[in-house]
Amino acid sequence: MQKLFKDFIKCGILGWCLEITFTALHSLQQRKMSLQGTTSLWMFPIYGAGCLLKPVCSLVKGCHWLVRGCIYALCIFTAEYASGFFLQKKELCPWNYGKARWNIGRVIRLDYAPCWIITGLLMEHAITDRK
């Protein structure tokens, strides 16, 4: 249980750092040189749930990195949809992709798949035991 908690914290912090970096770099497109990144407290437990990928990591450990990354991205899309749907119902969702071309239910952007592949592989690295 203590390992699961540590993995939850690792994934939560990793997710926050990636989101802040991503949103800060996105501000370059808007010519905002302050590079200010943002996130929400709601995102910590959502990213922290990445620790639940550990059994999936065990199942796919022999697969090519791209196959593993795509499987992780599907898991992340599923979690993003479920958490976004729930938070929308409570009017607490910190993101809204309604204006994006490749959105599903305003809570998933399919064009973010490469980001989720990388995120999944980084989380895999953070939570798997290396010997």
C-alpha positions as CSV (number, residue, x, y, z in Angstrom):
1,M,0.0,0.0,0.0
2,Q,2.9,2.4,0.8
3,K,4.3,1.7,-2.7
4,L,1.0,2.5,-4.3
5,F,0.8,5.8,-2.4
6,K,4.4,6.7,-3.4
7,D,3.5,5.9,-7.1
8,F,0.3,8.0,-6.8
9,I,2.4,11.0,-5.5
10,K,5.0,10.5,-8.3
11,C,2.4,10.3,-11.0
12,G,0.5,13.3,-9.6
13,I,3.6,15.5,-9.5
14,L,4.8,14.3,-12.9
15,G,1.4,15.1,-14.4
16,W,1.3,18.5,-12.8
17,C,4.8,19.3,-14.1
18,L,4.0,18.1,-17.6
19,E,0.8,20.1,-17.7
20,I,2.4,23.3,-16.4
21,T,5.2,22.9,-19.0
22,F,2.7,22.1,-21.8
23,T,0.5,25.1,-21.0
24,A,3.5,27.4,-20.6
25,L,4.9,26.4,-24.0
26,H,1.4,26.8,-25.5
27,S,1.6,30.4,-24.4
28,L,4.3,30.9,-27.0
29,Q,1.7,30.5,-29.7
30,Q,-0.1,33.4,-28.2
31,R,3.2,35.4,-28.0
32,K,3.0,35.5,-24.2
33,M,6.7,35.5,-23.4
34,S,6.0,35.2,-19.6
35,L,5.6,31.4,-20.4
36,Q,3.1,31.1,-17.5
37,G,1.8,27.6,-17.1
38,T,-1.4,26.6,-15.3
39,T,-3.1,23.6,-13.8
40,S,-5.8,22.8,-11.3
41,L,-5.8,21.1,-7.9
42,W,-8.3,18.6,-9.4
43,M,-5.6,17.4,-11.8
44,F,-3.4,16.0,-9.1
45,P,-5.6,13.0,-8.2
46,I,-6.4,12.5,-11.9
47,Y,-2.7,12.4,-12.8
48,G,-2.0,10.4,-9.6
49,A,-4.4,7.7,-10.8
50,G,-1.6,7.0,-13.3
51,C,-0.3,4.7,-10.6
52,L,-3.1,2.3,-11.6
53,L,-1.3,1.7,-14.9
54,K,1.2,-0.6,-13.1
55,P,-0.7,-3.8,-13.8
56,V,-1.0,-2.8,-17.4
57,C,2.8,-2.1,-17.5
58,S,3.4,-5.6,-16.3
59,L,1.2,-7.1,-19.1
60,V,2.8,-5.1,-21.9
61,K,6.4,-5.0,-20.7
62,G,7.7,-7.1,-23.6
63,C,6.0,-5.0,-26.3
64,H,7.6,-2.3,-28.4
65,W,7.6,1.2,-26.8
66,L,5.1,2.5,-29.3
67,V,2.6,-0.3,-28.7
68,R,3.0,0.3,-24.9
69,G,2.6,4.0,-25.4
70,C,-0.6,3.6,-27.5
71,I,-2.1,1.3,-24.8
72,Y,-1.3,3.8,-22.1
73,A,-2.8,6.6,-24.2
74,L,-6.0,4.6,-24.5
75,C,-6.1,4.1,-20.7
76,I,-5.4,7.8,-20.2
77,F,-8.1,8.8,-22.7
78,T,-10.5,6.6,-20.8
79,A,-9.6,8.1,-17.4
80,E,-9.7,11.6,-19.0
81,Y,-13.2,11.0,-20.3
82,A,-14.5,9.6,-17.1
83,S,-13.0,12.3,-14.9
84,G,-14.0,15.1,-17.3
85,F,-17.5,13.8,-17.6
86,F,-17.9,13.6,-13.9
87,L,-16.4,17.0,-13.3
88,Q,-18.5,18.6,-16.0
89,K,-21.7,17.3,-14.3
90,K,-20.5,19.1,-11.1
91,E,-19.5,22.2,-13.1
92,L,-15.9,21.7,-11.8
93,C,-14.1,20.6,-15.0
94,P,-10.9,22.7,-15.4
95,W,-10.7,22.0,-19.2
96,N,-13.1,22.4,-22.1
97,Y,-12.1,21.2,-25.5
98,G,-15.4,22.1,-27.1
99,K,-13.7,24.4,-29.7
100,A,-11.1,21.9,-30.7
101,R,-11.7,20.0,-34.0
102,W,-11.0,16.5,-32.7
103,N,-12.8,16.6,-29.4
104,I,-15.1,14.0,-27.9
105,G,-17.7,15.3,-25.4
106,R,-15.6,18.5,-24.9
107,V,-13.3,16.4,-22.5
108,I,-11.0,14.6,-24.8
109,R,-8.8,15.8,-27.7
110,L,-7.8,13.0,-30.0
111,D,-5.0,15.2,-31.4
112,Y,-3.4,15.0,-27.9
113,A,-2.7,11.3,-28.4
114,P,1.1,11.8,-28.9
115,C,1.2,13.8,-25.6
116,W,-0.6,10.9,-23.8
117,I,1.7,8.3,-25.4
118,I,4.7,10.2,-24.0
119,T,3.0,10.8,-20.6
120,G,2.1,7.1,-20.3
121,L,5.7,6.1,-21.1
122,L,7.0,8.6,-18.5
123,M,4.6,7.3,-15.9
124,E,5.7,3.7,-16.8
125,H,9.2,4.7,-16.1
126,A,8.3,6.4,-12.8
127,I,6.3,3.5,-11.4
128,T,8.0,0.3,-12.6
129,D,10.6,-1.5,-10.6
130,R,13.9,-1.5,-12.5
131,K,16.5,-4.1,-11.7
